[in-house]
Amino acid sequence: MTKLDDRAGHSELEKEYISKAPLLRETGTSGIDIDLRRVDIDQCPLPPGSLQLNIFAASDKCKKRTTECIAIPGLGFRRGSYRCICKRGFYYPDIKSTERYYNGTVVEEEFEKLMLGEHSQYSMDGIFECLPCAEGCEYCENGSPCVVSLNWLMRTALLILECCVIACLPVVILFTWKYGNVKLRRLMFALIKYPLDVYLVLSIQL
């Protein structure tokens, strides 16, 4: 009886303690699984005036002077998911290539080598860059001129010939006026037989 009474008394004490103790709230944890292979990283700069939140924006390694970044969707959560294409007024150096852009993955790898102090092509002039178009070209696929180039040698020769013809016109006009009444045969005979005399006469009269 004593043991049963002790247990009963102990049970009563526990009940009284529990009734006076503050209520404890139940707590738990929850988790969300995200497949990063389906999440793209957009490293290209945001358009002007964009309010989109992108912590990776403008982290591309395109050489801004001649190229600009174009994002490639669907490549997952990895850097280099972009292309460096030529800006307006520039063209891709390898004009025979079907892919006229620089792969962002390759650019990122070369930039990482540069940061690690290893040999890298990223710091070389002309590498991962485009070439300027010819003067007057807004768009181009090679270095061909968009404006017709002038052949100054031929233009000079034509100008000299025109000046000679213009200089001879007064002599021809005077000769025509002076010998306008002479028959054609006599005129031709005089030009053939005495060309110097005819020239001197015309020169004196001038």
Secondary structure, DSSP 8 states (H G I E B T S, - for coil): -HHHHHHHHHHHHHHHHHHHS--------------GGG-----S---TT-----TTTT-----TTTEEEEE-TTS-S-TT-EEEEE-TTEE-S-TT-S--SEEHHHHHHHHHHHHTTS--STTSTTTT--EE--TT-SS-SSS--SS----HHHHHHHHHHHHHHHHHHHHHHHHHHHTSSS-HHHHHHHHHH-HHHHHHHHHHH-
